[in-house]
Amino acid sequence: MKLRIKGNSIRLRLRQSDVDRLAMNGAVEESTIFGSGRGQRLDYEIRVAGDDTVVRASFDGRRIVVRVPDEMLTRWADSDQIGIYAMQPTDQGELAVVIEKDFVCIDGDSGESQEDAFPNPALTAGTRRC
C-alpha cells in the first residue's frame, strides 16, 4: 500500500495483495520509520467499517486510519472501479480522501516492482499514468 499526502488530501493506492488482505482480514496497515524512538514512526491503515455509511479518515498524531463502509469496499474490490473518492469536512475546509487500485506504470521504469500491481486499463483506453 502506498500513501501520498499533498495539501489537504490523502491518497492510498492498494496492490492486488493489499485488496485481498483487506477482504480477508478487514484491514491493511503499513509503517514508515523515520528514526529511532517512539515518535519517529508513522502508521497508516485502511480498514473495513461495517457500521459507517461514509469514508472517514482520522489522525491521532502518529497514525492515519481510513475507514470505508464494507459494501462500498466490496463493490470497489470486485469491479473495474478504479477508486473510492470522498470529501471529509474539517474545521479548516475539506480533506480529500482517495483510495485507488495501484496499476502497472505505463511510463517505463518507476523504480518499483510492478508484479503485484493491477493491469493498467490505460493500456487499452486513455492515458492514466502512475
For each residue, the residues with C-beta under 8 A, 3 or more apart:
1: 12 13 14 15 18 28 29 30 44 46
2: 12 13 102
3: 10 11 12 30 32 44 64
4: 10 11 13
5: 9 10 11
6: 9 11
7:
8: 90 92 93 94 95 96
9: 5 6 95 96 97 98
10: 3 4 5 57 64 66 95 96 97 98
11: 3 4 5 6 98 99 100
12: 1 2 3 44 46 66 98 99 100
13: 1 2 4 100 101 102
14: 1 18 19 22 28 46 99 100 101 102
15: 1 18 19 102 116 117 118
16: 19 20 116 117 118
17: 20 21 116
18: 1 14 15 21 22 28 102
19: 14 15 16 22 23 77 101
20: 16 17 23 24
21: 17 18 24 25 27 28
22: 14 18 19 25 26 27 28 46 47 48 73 77
23: 19 20 73 74 77
24: 20 21
25: 21 22 28
26: 22 47 48
27: 21 22 45 46 47 48
28: 1 14 18 21 22 25 45 46 47
29: 1 43 44 45 46
30: 1 3 43 44 45
31: 41 42 43 44
32: 3 41 42 44
33: 40 41
34: 40 41 42
35: 40
36: 40
37: 40
38: 41
39: 62
40: 33 34 35 36 37
41: 31 32 33 34 38 62
42: 31 32 34 62 63 64
43: 29 30 31 62 63 64
44: 1 3 12 29 30 31 32 63 64 65 66
45: 27 28 29 30 63 64 65 66
46: 1 12 14 22 27 28 29 65 66 67 68 99
47: 22 26 27 28 65 66 67 68
48: 22 26 27 67 68 69 70 73
49: 52 56 67 68 69 70
50: 69 70
51:
52: 49 55 56 67 68 69
53: 69
54: 69 86
55: 52 66 67 68 69 72 84 86 88 97 99
56: 49 52 66 67 88
57: 10 64 65 66 67 88 95 97
58: 64 65 67
59: 63 64 65
60: 63
61:
62: 39 41 42 43
63: 42 43 44 45 59 60
64: 3 10 42 43 44 45 57 58 59
65: 44 45 46 47 57 58 59
66: 10 12 44 45 46 47 55 56 57 97 99
67: 46 47 48 49 52 55 56 57 58
68: 46 47 48 49 52 55 72 73 84 99
69: 48 49 50 52 53 54 55 72 73
70: 48 49 50 73 74
71: 74 75
72: 55 68 69 75 76 84
73: 22 23 48 68 69 70 76 77 84
74: 23 70 71 77 78
75: 71 72 78 79 81
76: 72 73 79 81 83 84 99
77: 19 22 23 73 74
78: 74 75
79: 75 76
80: 121
81: 75 76 84
82: 100 101 121 128
83: 76 98 99 100 101
84: 55 68 72 73 76 81 98 99 100
85: 96 97 98 99
86: 54 55 96 97 98
87: 94 95 96 97
88: 55 56 57 94 95 96 97
89: 94 95
90: 8 93 94 95
91:
92: 8
93: 8 90
94: 8 87 88 89 90
95: 8 9 10 57 87 88 89 90
96: 8 9 10 85 86 87 88
97: 9 10 55 57 66 85 86 87 88
98: 9 10 11 12 83 84 85 86
99: 11 12 14 46 55 66 68 76 83 84 85
100: 11 12 13 14 82 83 84
101: 13 14 19 82 83 118
102: 2 13 14 15 18 117 118
103: 117 118 119 120 121 122 128 130
104: 114 117 118 119 120 123
105: 108 109 110 112 114 117 120 129 130
106: 120 122 123 127 128 129 130
107: 110 129 130
108: 105
109: 105
110: 105 107 114 130
111:
112: 105
113: 116
114: 104 105 110 117
115:
116: 15 16 17 113
117: 15 16 102 103 104 105 114 120
118: 15 16 101 102 103 104
119: 103 104 123
120: 103 104 105 106 117 123 128
121: 80 82 103 124 125 126 128
122: 103 106 125 126 127 128 129
123: 104 106 119 120
124: 121
125: 121 122
126: 121 122
127: 106 122
128: 82 103 106 120 121 122
129: 105 106 107 122
130: 103 105 106 107 110
